[in-house]
Structure formats: C-alpha cells, structure tokens
Amino acid sequence: MGTDMDVIIEAAERPLDAFIAVRLLFEQQEERFSRFRAGSLVSRLNAGETVADPWLTAVLELSLEAFGQTGGLFNPMILPALTRAGYDRDFAEVTGGAPVREPAPDASACIERAGDGWRLTQGAIDLGGIVKGWTADLAVEHLAGRYGGVFVNAGGDIRCAGSEEGSSGWVVDVDGPGGSAAWAGTISGAIATSSVLKRRWPTASGVAAHHLIDPRTGMPAESPFVQVSVRASSCTWAEVWAKAVLIGGHAGLDLARAYGLPVLALAADGSRTVSGEW
C-alpha cells in the first residue's frame, strides 16, 4: 500500500502470532485490491470481468455507501483521472502526466451486481481511498478481544481499541504543514488524515499534481485546505471523510458537520478550522 504499518499491542508477552496475522492481512489485501497487480480483484474488474468474491462485495458496498453519504466527493471511479495525472505506476516512479478536466462517472451507475458477483458498466475503479482504513479496522477488531489495548497506524490511518498503559486511550500527535504540531491528544476509535502535501509530482504542463482527485472535475483537488483529520468510530469512515472534506473544502466540511464528525482542517498557512466535538 506504499506506506509503513505500525502495530502496538498491550500484552504480558510479545505476541508474535498477532503481529504475523496483521502483516498477513495487509499483504492479502494488497493482493486483492492493488490496481498495480494484474491478478487483483480490482484489475479483473477493470479488465471487464464479472468478479464474485466476499471481500470485494464488502468493500464495494462500503464504497457505494460512502459515495452516497459524501454526495459523490468520495468516488472510486477516479482511476482514469489518476492515470491522466501521472499516477499510473508505483508512486516512487511517477514522473509526470497531463490532467484533463473530465468529471468521474456516477459510481452508483457504474458498479452493479451481476448474479453473485460484480461488474463495471463503464470506467475503471480505484479502491485505494478506502481499503487501507478498512483493513486497519479489520486488524484491530480481530485482536481487540484478546488484548487490553491494540493500536494500528496504517500510514496515518489509525484505529485503536482499549488503551495504552497509564492512559485512558491512545496518545496521538498529528503533524501539520512543515512538520509543525497540528494537534496532540488522546483518542479511542479512529482518526485518519489526508494531505495534498506529500504525494505530489510535476506534470507535463509544469503544474504540480497530487493524488487526491476531485471527482467533480477529474483534476487534482483545489481546496482551501491542505490537510484534514477526521475522528470517527471506525477508520473506514474516518478515511473516507478526511478525503471528502479535503476535496470538497467548506462544502465537504458542512457535510461532515451534518454527520456530527469531529474535523480538523488546516490551510497552507497553518490556520485551523475545527468542526464538531474536536
């Protein structure tokens, strides 16, 4: 998934079997859902196959629900736009691209059931905006009943259960632009952060691009915010809404506010916009 995974477990002895299980889960999810692997479920869908798989069903149902809740700000049908922007290979190898203003199609019309499986009626899908947070949830839910505290940080998408020793939850710092401290506190449940500051590259036109595509335009999002953190009960929804608010700007923030989600949004100058019970 192109990032580091941190797993912390409160236990009397080092639980190697638990660490191995989490690593295996993330590796399996990479095999299932990476758009860079020819045999993945996502690649098969994009190649025109009808695919029947319970893991695919779970994540597509979540994705369609997220599409509806966010008013289309979260839309998995952005792969063509990502490719045009230059993100058509592993990020370390991205060198350029030529973004084109072309809205992404309606996910609810493109992703459909076909018997026991799923198929695409048009376009191509990328599930990178939801699978990482969802996998963090699965890992913690698998381990939570066995240990007093479990903490998984999947590249800034954090899900935890219980608490670390000496605390009522898990202590988390959120870095801001330029390495400044944006927030520090104790959490339970989940927190996820999306940013346009890290995965950036120059395009053929000389304009910088980033990986957060606005599905309304098909272009890298132009937002008053450069980084958004959202707290939620699950990492799946924290990740979805962090992206939706960053892409949608103040309109996305209003939507998140309607769902009662705590949001911390940062502008390029470091100024903060806080919503909900942050």
N, C-alpha and C positions, 0 to 999 in steps of 0.2 A: 504493500500500500504506500510505499515511498516515504515512510516515516519510522520513527522509533516507537516501541511499545514499552511502557513501564508497568510492572505488576508488583504490588506490595501487598503482603498478607500478614496479618497479625496471627501468629501461631507459636506454640511452645517449641516446635522444632521446624527446621526448614522444610517446607512441603514441596519437594521436588516434583512429585506427581502432579500437583496442581499447576506449577509453572509449565510443565511439559504439556498439560492439557490445554492451557490457554494459548501457548505458542502454536500447537497443532490446529486449534480452532481458527486462528488468524491465517495460518497458511492455507487451510482448506477454503476459507472464504476468498482468499486471493485467487485460488484455482477456480472457484465457481464464478467470480464476478469481475475479474480484471478484464478490461477491454483490450489489454495488450497480450492476452493469451488466446491463441487461436481456438482452443477447445473449450473455453469457458462457456458457461450458460449464456452470458451476455453476448459473446461473439457469435454463438449459434443463433440467438435471436436476431442479431443484426444481419446475419447472413441469410435470413428468410426462413429459418426453420421454425416449426412449432415445437416448443420445448415443454415437457412435463417434468416438474421437479418440485418437491415440497419446499425447499429452501428458496427457490425462485418465486413460488407462489407467495410465501411470507413477505419477501422484500418488495415484490410488485404491489401487493395490497397496501403495504405501508406507504410506498411511493405515491400511489394514486390518492390515498387519504391525505398525504402531505400536500400534493398538488391542489386538492380541493380546499384544505384549510388555509393555505397561504395565498389563495387567489391566483395560483399559477406562478408565483415567484419562485417556488421550488418546482422545477420541471425536469424530469430525467431525459427529455428528448433534445438535449443540447449537444449531443456528440458531434453532429456536423459543424456546429458553430465552434466548438473546441478545436476541431481539426483545422478549420479555416484559420483560426487564430494562431495555429502553430503547435498546439498541444496534441500532436498525433503520434507521439512516442514517449518513452520514459522521460520524466521532467529534466533529468540531468542532460539529456541530449537535445532538448528543444532549442532551436536556433532562430526561428522567425515564423512568419505567417502573414496572411492578408485577411483580416476580419472583414466580413460583409454584413451589412445591415439587413437581416432577414429573420423575422420572428420565428421562434421554435413552434412546431405544431402543438396542438392541444393533446396533452398526454392521455386524457380520458378517451379520446377518439382514436389514438394510435395503438394503445395497449389493450388487447382484448383476449378474452378466454376463447380457447378452441378445444372443446371437449375437456379432457383432463389437463390440458396444457395451456400455453400462452403463445401469442404471436404478435408481430407488429404489422399494422396495416400500412404504415409508411414511416420514413425517418429511421433514426438509429438512436439507441439508448445508452446512457452512461449512468451507472448507479454509484459512482464514487462519492456522491454527496450525501449518502445515507448509510452505506454498508459499514463504514468504519465505526460510527457511533452505535449502530445496531449490534455489531459484533462485540463492542465493549459491554453493552448491556447483557448479551448472552453469556459472556465470560463471568461477569460478576454474579449474575443470577444462578449460574451453575455452582459457584463456590460459596455463596453467601451463607447457606445453611450449615456449612462445615467449619467456618472460621469466624472469629469475633469481629474481624474487620478485613475488608477486601477493597483494593483501590487499583483501578486500571486507567492508565493515561495513554490513549491511542493518538499520539501526535497532537495533543491539545484537546481532544475529546475525552472527557473524564467521566467515569461512572464509579460510584463507590457504595459500600454498604457497611454498616456498623461504624466503628471509629478506630482511629489510631490511639495508641496508649497515651493516657493523660489528657485526652481531648474529648469533647462531645461530638466530634465529627472528624473530618479530614481537613487539614490546613492547606490552603491552595493560594498561590500567588499568580496573578495574571499580569504579564508584561505588556507594556504599551509601546507605541511607536518609539523607535530609537533606543529600546531597552529600558525605558522608564517604567516605573511601577504603576500599573493602572489600578490595581486593587489587590488586597490581601484579606483573607478571611477564612472562615470555617464553613464547609459545605457538607451536606448529605444529599444523596440522589445523584444529580449530574450537572455538569457545566460543560459547555462547548464554546470555542472561539473560532471565528472565521476572520481572515485578514486578506487584504489585497497587497500587502507589503512584502510578502515572502516569495510566492511563486509568480514572478514577473519576468518578462523577456522582451527584447526589442523585436518589432515586426518589420516586414519588408518596407512598410511605409515610414518607418522611423518612429512610430508611436508605440509606446510601451503597452503590452498586453498582460493580462493576468487570467487566472483560471476560473474566476467567478463570472460566468456568463449571465447576462440579463436575458431571460428567455423572451422578453417582450421586444427586444431589438436584435438578438443574436450577437451582440457585441459585448466585450468585457464591460462589466457594470460601471457606470459613472454614478457615484454615490457621495453624499455629504460625509459618509463615514468611511474610515479605512480599516476599522476593526470593530467587531461586535461580539460580545459574550452574552450567552443566554443560560439561565439556570432552569432546570426542569426536573421532573421525577425520573425521566429516562434520558439517556444520551442520544437516542434516536431523535427525539423531538428537540432536544437542546441543539443538536447539529443542524437539523432542518431549519429551525427558526433563526439560528445565528446567520445562516446563509440568506434566508428570506429577508431579514431586516437589513443586512448589509446591501443586498441587491436592491431592495425596494426603498431604502432610505427612510424618510419620515412616514411614507405610506406603509412600509413594512413594519415600522415601529408601532403605528396605530393598530395594525392587525394583531401584533403580538400583545399589545396592551389589552385588546379586547379579550384575549385568551388568559389574561392575568399573569403573563410570564414576566419574570424579572429580567431586565435587559440593561447592559452597559454598552453604550455605543461611543466610540472615540473618533474624533475628527483628526485630520492630518496634523493640526497644531497642538494636539493633545487634549483639547477641550472635551468634556464629558457630557453625554446625555444619558440620564438614568430614568428607567421606567419600571413600574411595578414595585414589588417589595424588595428591591435590590439593597 
